[in-house]
Amino acid sequence: MAKLSIIVRNEKRRKMCERFKEKRALLKANKDYVGLSKLPRNASPTRLRNRCCVSGRGRGYIRRFGLSRLVFREMAVEGLIPGISKA
């Protein structure tokens, strides 16, 4: 399990990124890089990290399921993920 502070920080960044999404797109379309640099640093989508929705793990993330590889395997073996079976 990842530290709760890191999970909360990432969620805060996700909200800020969503809030400034339209403004970033407008500034990029106008090629106003000075205005773009004045936006908050956490408003950039490159600062987001994909994290497992169960454990908060940042590495080994499977996009299709939103889970880390470890949680995915546990849930697949238990039969909690429809359509997934062990080979």
TORKOL-514960 format. One record per atom (N, C-alpha, C, O): residue in one letter; x, y, z; atom name; residue number from 1. Coordinates in pm, 1 decimal. Layout:
R type        u        v        w atom seq
R    a        X        Y        Z   CA NUM
...
//
This chain:
R type        u        v        w atom seq
R    m     84.0   -118.3      0.0    N   1
R    m      0.0      0.0      0.0   CA   1
R    m     88.6    124.7      0.0    C   1
R    m    181.4    137.1     79.9    O   1
R    a     58.1    214.2    -89.5    N   2
R    a    133.5    339.1    -97.5   CA   2
R    a     94.4    429.2     19.0    C   2
R    a    -12.7    414.7     78.0    O   2
R    k    183.3    522.1     50.6    N   3
R    k    153.1    616.8    157.8   CA   3
R    k     31.1    698.4    119.4    C   3
R    k     16.2    739.7      4.4    O   3
R    l    -54.4    720.6    214.9    N   4
R    l   -178.5    793.5    189.8   CA   4
R    l   -150.8    935.1    140.8    C   4
R    l   -226.6    988.8     60.0    O   4
R    s    -41.8    996.1    189.5    N   5
R    s     -9.4   1132.7    148.1   CA   5
R    s     21.9   1139.8     -1.4    C   5
R    s    -10.6   1238.7    -67.2    O   5
R    i     85.2   1035.0    -55.0    N   6
R    i    118.9   1033.0   -197.0   CA   6
R    i     -6.5   1014.0   -281.2    C   6
R    i    -20.7   1075.5   -386.9    O   6
R    i    -97.0    929.1   -234.6    N   7
R    i   -223.6    907.0   -305.8   CA   7
R    i   -305.5   1035.0   -308.1    C   7
R    i   -360.9   1071.4   -411.9    O   7
R    v   -313.7   1103.3   -195.1    N   8
R    v   -390.2   1228.5   -184.7   CA   8
R    v   -327.6   1336.2   -272.3    C   8
R    v   -399.0   1412.4   -337.4    O   8
R    r   -194.6   1343.2   -274.3    N   9
R    r   -124.5   1441.9   -356.2   CA   9
R    r   -156.2   1421.6   -504.4    C   9
R    r   -178.0   1517.8   -578.1    O   9
R    n   -158.3   1295.3   -546.6    N  10
R    n   -188.1   1265.9   -686.1   CA  10
R    n   -332.0   1303.2   -720.9    C  10
R    n   -357.8   1353.2   -830.4    O  10
R    e   -425.3   1279.7   -629.5    N  11
R    e   -565.3   1316.9   -652.5   CA  11
R    e   -580.6   1469.1   -661.1    C  11
R    e   -659.6   1520.2   -740.5    O  11
R    k   -504.4   1540.0   -578.7    N  12
R    k   -506.0   1686.0   -581.5   CA  12
R    k   -456.8   1736.7   -717.5    C  12
R    k   -513.5   1830.0   -774.5    O  12
R    r   -351.0   1674.1   -768.0    N  13
R    r   -298.1   1709.9   -899.6   CA  13
R    r   -399.4   1680.2  -1009.0    C  13
R    r   -413.9   1757.7  -1103.5    O  13
R    r   -470.2   1566.9   -996.2    N  14
R    r   -570.3   1528.7  -1095.8   CA  14
R    r   -682.2   1632.3  -1103.2    C  14
R    r   -727.8   1668.0  -1211.8    O  14
R    k   -726.2   1680.2   -986.3    N  15
R    k   -832.4   1781.5   -982.2   CA  15
R    k   -784.7   1913.5  -1043.0    C  15
R    k   -858.1   1978.3  -1117.6    O  15
R    m   -660.6   1952.9  -1010.4    N  16
R    m   -607.2   2078.0  -1062.7   CA  16
R    m   -587.9   2069.2  -1213.6    C  16
R    m   -613.1   2165.9  -1285.5    O  16
R    c   -543.7   1954.2  -1261.1    N  17
R    c   -524.9   1933.6  -1404.3   CA  17
R    c   -658.5   1947.0  -1477.0    C  17
R    c   -665.4   2007.1  -1584.2    O  17
R    e   -763.3   1891.5  -1419.3    N  18
R    e   -896.4   1900.4  -1479.6   CA  18
R    e   -947.4   2044.6  -1480.4    C  18
R    e  -1012.1   2088.4  -1575.6    O  18
R    r   -917.2   2117.4  -1373.1    N  19
R    r   -963.2   2255.7  -1360.4   CA  19
R    r   -900.7   2347.8  -1466.0    C  19
R    r   -966.7   2438.6  -1516.4    O  19
R    f   -773.4   2324.0  -1499.3    N  20
R    f   -701.8   2410.1  -1593.2   CA  20
R    f   -695.6   2352.8  -1734.7    C  20
R    f   -624.8   2406.3  -1819.9    O  20
R    k   -768.4   2245.4  -1760.2    N  21
R    k   -760.8   2176.7  -1889.3   CA  21
R    k   -795.5   2268.2  -2007.3    C  21
R    k   -722.0   2273.2  -2105.9    O  21
R    e   -906.2   2339.5  -1997.0    N  22
R    e   -950.2   2426.9  -2105.6   CA  22
R    e   -854.9   2544.3  -2125.5    C  22
R    e   -822.9   2581.3  -2238.4    O  22
R    k   -810.4   2602.1  -2014.8    N  23
R    k   -719.5   2716.7  -2022.9   CA  23
R    k   -586.5   2676.8  -2086.7    C  23
R    k   -530.9   2751.9  -2166.8    O  23
R    r   -535.1   2557.3  -2050.8    N  24
R    r   -410.9   2506.5  -2110.6   CA  24
R    r   -427.0   2487.0  -2261.1    C  24
R    r   -338.7   2522.1  -2339.4    O  24
R    a   -540.9   2430.5  -2299.9    N  25
R    a   -566.2   2405.6  -2442.4   CA  25
R    a   -572.1   2536.7  -2520.3    C  25
R    a   -520.3   2545.9  -2631.6    O  25
R    l   -634.9   2637.0  -2461.6    N  26
R    l   -645.8   2768.0  -2526.2   CA  26
R    l   -508.6   2834.0  -2541.2    C  26
R    l   -475.8   2887.5  -2647.1    O  26
R    l   -429.7   2829.7  -2434.8    N  27
R    l   -295.3   2888.5  -2439.0   CA  27
R    l   -205.2   2815.1  -2539.2    C  27
R    l   -125.2   2877.5  -2608.9    O  27
R    k   -219.0   2682.7  -2545.6    N  28
R    k   -138.4   2605.8  -2640.7   CA  28
R    k   -178.6   2636.9  -2784.5    C  28
R    k    -93.7   2645.7  -2873.2    O  28
R    a   -310.4   2653.7  -2806.9    N  29
R    a   -358.6   2685.0  -2941.9   CA  29
R    a   -307.4   2821.3  -2988.4    C  29
R    a   -276.0   2840.0  -3106.0    O  29
R    n   -299.3   2915.9  -2895.0    N  30
R    n   -249.8   3050.2  -2926.8   CA  30
R    n    -97.8   3058.8  -2922.9    C  30
R    n    -40.6   3163.4  -2953.5    O  30
R    k    -32.4   2950.1  -2885.7    N  31
R    k    113.5   2942.3  -2871.8   CA  31
R    k    167.1   3048.0  -2775.7    C  31
R    k    271.2   3109.6  -2798.6    O  31
R    d     91.3   3066.6  -2666.7    N  32
R    d    130.7   3160.8  -2561.6   CA  32
R    d    205.0   3083.1  -2452.6    C  32
R    d    146.5   3045.6  -2351.0    O  32
R    y    333.5   3059.8  -2475.0    N  33
R    y    411.2   2978.1  -2382.8   CA  33
R    y    446.5   3051.6  -2254.7    C  33
R    y    473.9   2988.6  -2152.6    O  33
R    v    446.2   3184.2  -2258.9    N  34
R    v    471.1   3262.2  -2136.9   CA  34
R    v    351.8   3246.0  -2043.6    C  34
R    v    368.6   3222.6  -1923.9    O  34
R    g    231.5   3258.5  -2098.3    N  35
R    g    110.3   3238.9  -2018.5   CA  35
R    g     99.4   3097.4  -1967.9    C  35
R    g     51.9   3074.1  -1856.8    O  35
R    l    143.2   3002.6  -2048.5    N  36
R    l    140.6   2861.6  -2010.1   CA  36
R    l    234.6   2834.2  -1893.4    C  36
R    l    204.7   2753.7  -1805.2    O  36
R    s    347.9   2902.1  -1894.5    N  37
R    s    444.4   2881.9  -1786.2   CA  37
R    s    399.7   2946.3  -1655.7    C  37
R    s    451.7   2912.5  -1549.4    O  37
R    k    303.5   3039.1  -1662.1    N  38
R    k    253.2   3104.6  -1541.0   CA  38
R    k    144.7   3023.5  -1470.7    C  38
R    k    105.5   3055.6  -1358.5    O  38
R    l     96.4   2918.7  -1536.8    N  39
R    l     -2.0   2831.2  -1473.0   CA  39
R    l     65.8   2753.1  -1360.5    C  39
R    l    188.0   2738.0  -1361.1    O  39
R    p    -10.9   2703.7  -1265.0    N  40
R    p     50.3   2622.8  -1158.5   CA  40
R    p    119.9   2499.7  -1215.5    C  40
R    p     75.8   2442.6  -1315.3    O  40
R    r    225.8   2461.0  -1153.0    N  41
R    r    304.5   2347.6  -1199.7   CA  41
R    r    223.0   2218.4  -1200.6    C  41
R    r    237.0   2135.7  -1290.7    O  41
R    n    138.3   2202.2  -1099.8    N  42
R    n     59.3   2079.4  -1089.6   CA  42
R    n    -58.3   2075.4  -1186.6    C  42
R    n   -131.8   1976.7  -1189.8    O  42
R    a    -77.3   2180.8  -1265.5    N  43
R    a   -184.9   2182.0  -1364.3   CA  43
R    a   -144.6   2105.9  -1490.4    C  43
R    a   -227.6   2083.5  -1578.5    O  43
R    s    -19.7   2066.9  -1499.2    N  44
R    s     28.8   1993.9  -1615.8   CA  44
R    s     -6.8   1845.3  -1605.0    C  44
R    s     17.5   1783.9  -1501.1    O  44
R    p    -64.0   1787.0  -1710.8    N  45
R    p   -101.0   1645.2  -1704.6   CA  45
R    p     18.9   1550.7  -1697.2    C  45
R    p      2.2   1434.4  -1660.4    O  45
R    t    138.0   1597.2  -1730.8    N  46
R    t    255.0   1510.0  -1722.7   CA  46
R    t    296.9   1484.6  -1578.5    C  46
R    t    377.0   1394.8  -1552.5    O  46
R    r    244.5   1561.9  -1485.1    N  47
R    r    278.6   1541.6  -1343.9   CA  47
R    r    190.8   1437.3  -1276.8    C  47
R    r    214.3   1400.9  -1161.6    O  47
R    l     90.2   1389.4  -1348.0    N  48
R    l      2.6   1286.3  -1293.7   CA  48
R    l     70.3   1150.0  -1301.5    C  48
R    l    153.2   1125.0  -1388.9    O  48
R    r     34.0   1064.2  -1210.0    N  49
R    r     88.5    928.4  -1207.5   CA  49
R    r    -29.3    831.9  -1201.4    C  49
R    r   -117.9    847.2  -1117.3    O  49
R    n    -30.7    732.7  -1290.0    N  50
R    n   -134.6    631.4  -1283.2   CA  50
R    n   -110.4    543.9  -1160.9    C  50
R    n     -1.4    489.8  -1142.6    O  50
R    r   -212.1    530.8  -1078.3    N  51
R    r   -199.5    451.8   -956.2   CA  51
R    r   -312.7    351.2   -945.8    C  51
R    r   -423.6    374.8   -993.7    O  51
R    c   -283.1    239.7   -883.0    N  52
R    c   -382.2    135.2   -859.7   CA  52
R    c   -493.4    191.0   -771.7    C  52
R    c   -466.4    257.4   -671.6    O  52
R    c   -619.0    164.2   -809.0    N  53
R    c   -730.8    219.2   -732.1   CA  53
R    c   -752.8    143.6   -600.8    C  53
R    c   -824.3    192.3   -513.2    O  53
R    v   -692.6     25.6   -586.1    N  54
R    v   -707.4    -51.7   -462.9   CA  54
R    v   -592.1    -25.5   -366.5    C  54
R    v   -613.6      9.7   -250.6    O  54
R    s   -469.2    -43.2   -415.8    N  55
R    s   -353.0    -34.2   -327.6   CA  55
R    s   -277.8     98.3   -337.4    C  55
R    s   -201.9    132.5   -246.8    O  55
R    g   -297.6    173.1   -445.4    N  56
R    g   -225.8    298.9   -462.8   CA  56
R    g    -87.9    281.9   -521.6    C  56
R    g    -12.2    378.4   -532.2    O  56
R    r    -54.0    158.9   -560.5    N  57
R    r     78.1    130.2   -616.9   CA  57
R    r     94.9    201.9   -750.2    C  57
R    r      4.3    201.2   -833.5    O  57
R    g    210.9    263.7   -770.3    N  58
R    g    237.2    341.8   -890.4   CA  58
R    g    304.5    263.6  -1001.5    C  58
R    g    298.0    304.0  -1117.7    O  58
R    r    368.2    153.8   -968.9    N  59
R    r    439.0     74.5  -1069.4   CA  59
R    r    358.0    -50.6  -1103.5    C  59
R    r    278.3    -98.0  -1022.6    O  59
R    g    379.2   -102.6  -1222.6    N  60
R    g    309.0   -223.2  -1265.0   CA  60
R    g    160.5   -198.6  -1282.7    C  60
R    g     79.0   -284.7  -1249.5    O  60
R    y    124.4    -82.4  -1334.7    N  61
R    y    -15.1    -41.2  -1350.5   CA  61
R    y    -70.4    -94.3  -1482.6    C  61
R    y     -7.2    -79.3  -1587.1    O  61
R    i   -188.0   -156.3  -1478.0    N  62
R    i   -254.4   -205.3  -1598.8   CA  62
R    i   -369.8   -110.5  -1628.2    C  62
R    i   -468.9   -108.0  -1555.3    O  62
R    r   -356.6    -32.5  -1735.0    N  63
R    r   -454.3     72.2  -1767.2   CA  63
R    r   -595.8     19.6  -1785.8    C  63
R    r   -692.1     79.0  -1737.3    O  63
R    r   -607.4    -91.2  -1855.6    N  64
R    r   -739.6   -145.1  -1890.0   CA  64
R    r   -825.0   -172.0  -1766.2    C  64
R    r   -947.2   -157.1  -1769.9    O  64
R    f   -760.4   -211.5  -1657.3    N  65
R    f   -833.4   -246.2  -1536.1   CA  65
R    f   -816.1   -144.0  -1424.4    C  65
R    f   -893.4   -144.5  -1328.6    O  65
R    g   -717.0    -56.9  -1434.6    N  66
R    g   -692.9     42.8  -1331.0   CA  66
R    g   -634.7    -16.8  -1204.7    C  66
R    g   -650.6     38.0  -1095.6    O  66
R    l   -566.5   -130.4  -1220.4    N  67
R    l   -510.3   -202.2  -1106.3   CA  67
R    l   -361.0   -226.1  -1127.2    C  67
R    l   -311.4   -223.0  -1239.9    O  67
R    s   -290.7   -249.9  -1017.5    N  68
R    s   -150.6   -288.9  -1029.1   CA  68
R    s   -146.7   -437.7  -1062.5    C  68
R    s   -246.0   -508.7  -1046.6    O  68
R    r    -32.6   -482.9  -1108.1    N  69
R    r    -19.9   -622.5  -1149.2   CA  69
R    r    -45.1   -719.4  -1034.1    C  69
R    r    -97.6   -828.8  -1054.9    O  69
R    l     -7.8   -679.3   -913.1    N  70
R    l    -24.0   -766.9   -796.8   CA  70
R    l   -171.5   -781.5   -758.8    C  70
R    l   -219.7   -892.5   -736.1    O  70
R    v   -241.1   -671.3   -752.3    N  71
R    v   -383.7   -673.3   -718.0   CA  71
R    v   -462.6   -742.3   -829.2    C  71
R    v   -556.8   -817.1   -803.3    O  71
R    f   -421.8   -715.4   -954.3    N  72
R    f   -487.9   -778.5  -1068.3   CA  72
R    f   -478.6   -930.4  -1058.0    C  72
R    f   -578.0  -1000.2  -1078.1    O  72
R    r   -360.2   -981.5  -1026.9    N  73
R    r   -339.5  -1125.7  -1018.4   CA  73
R    r   -423.3  -1186.8   -906.3    C  73
R    r   -486.4  -1290.9   -924.8    O  73
R    e   -423.5  -1121.3   -789.9    N  74
R    e   -503.6  -1171.6   -677.1   CA  74
R    e   -651.5  -1178.0   -713.0    C  74
R    e   -718.5  -1277.7   -686.1    O  74
R    m   -701.6  -1071.0   -773.7    N  75
R    m   -843.0  -1065.5   -808.8   CA  75
R    m   -877.3  -1165.2   -919.5    C  75
R    m   -986.6  -1221.8   -920.1    O  75
R    a   -785.0  -1186.9  -1012.9    N  76
R    a   -808.9  -1280.8  -1122.1   CA  76
R    a   -815.4  -1424.4  -1069.9    C  76
R    a   -900.1  -1503.0  -1112.4    O  76
R    v   -726.1  -1457.2   -978.6    N  77
R    v   -724.0  -1592.4   -921.8   CA  77
R    v   -851.0  -1618.2   -840.6    C  77
R    v   -904.3  -1729.1   -841.9    O  77
R    e   -899.1  -1515.8   -770.1    N  78
R    e  -1021.4  -1529.6   -691.1   CA  78
R    e  -1147.9  -1525.5   -776.8    C  78
R    e  -1257.6  -1553.4   -728.5    O  78
R    g  -1131.1  -1490.1   -905.9    N  79
R    g  -1246.1  -1485.7   -995.8   CA  79
R    g  -1328.8  -1359.1   -982.9    C  79
R    g  -1447.6  -1359.4  -1015.0    O  79
R    l  -1268.3  -1251.6   -936.7    N  80
R    l  -1339.7  -1125.7   -917.1   CA  80
R    l  -1343.2  -1038.0  -1041.4    C  80
R    l  -1417.5   -939.9  -1045.7    O  80
R    i  -1263.1  -1072.2  -1143.3    N  81
R    i  -1259.7   -994.6  -1267.3   CA  81
R    i  -1328.1  -1078.1  -1376.6    C  81
R    i  -1275.9  -1182.9  -1414.6    O  81
R    p  -1442.5  -1034.4  -1427.3    N  82
R    p  -1513.9  -1112.2  -1527.9   CA  82
R    p  -1433.3  -1126.1  -1656.8    C  82
R    p  -1372.7  -1029.9  -1703.9    O  82
R    g  -1433.3  -1246.2  -1712.9    N  83
R    g  -1367.1  -1271.9  -1840.1   CA  83
R    g  -1219.9  -1303.7  -1828.6    C  83
R    g  -1155.2  -1329.2  -1930.1    O  83
R    i  -1164.6  -1303.2  -1708.7    N  84
R    i  -1022.2  -1332.1  -1689.1   CA  84
R    i  -1009.2  -1466.4  -1618.3    C  84
R    i  -1069.1  -1488.9  -1513.1    O  84
R    s   -930.0  -1555.0  -1677.8    N  85
R    s   -902.6  -1683.1  -1613.5   CA  85
R    s   -754.6  -1712.8  -1625.9    C  85
R    s   -687.5  -1662.3  -1715.9    O  85
R    k   -704.9  -1793.3  -1537.2    N  86
R    k   -563.9  -1827.2  -1538.1   CA  86
R    k   -532.3  -1919.4  -1655.2    C  86
R    k   -610.1  -2009.5  -1686.7    O  86
R    a   -419.2  -1897.1  -1719.0    N  87
R    a   -382.3  -1976.1  -1837.2   CA  87
R    a   -353.2  -2119.8  -1798.6    C  87
R    a   -320.5  -2201.4  -1884.8    O  87
//
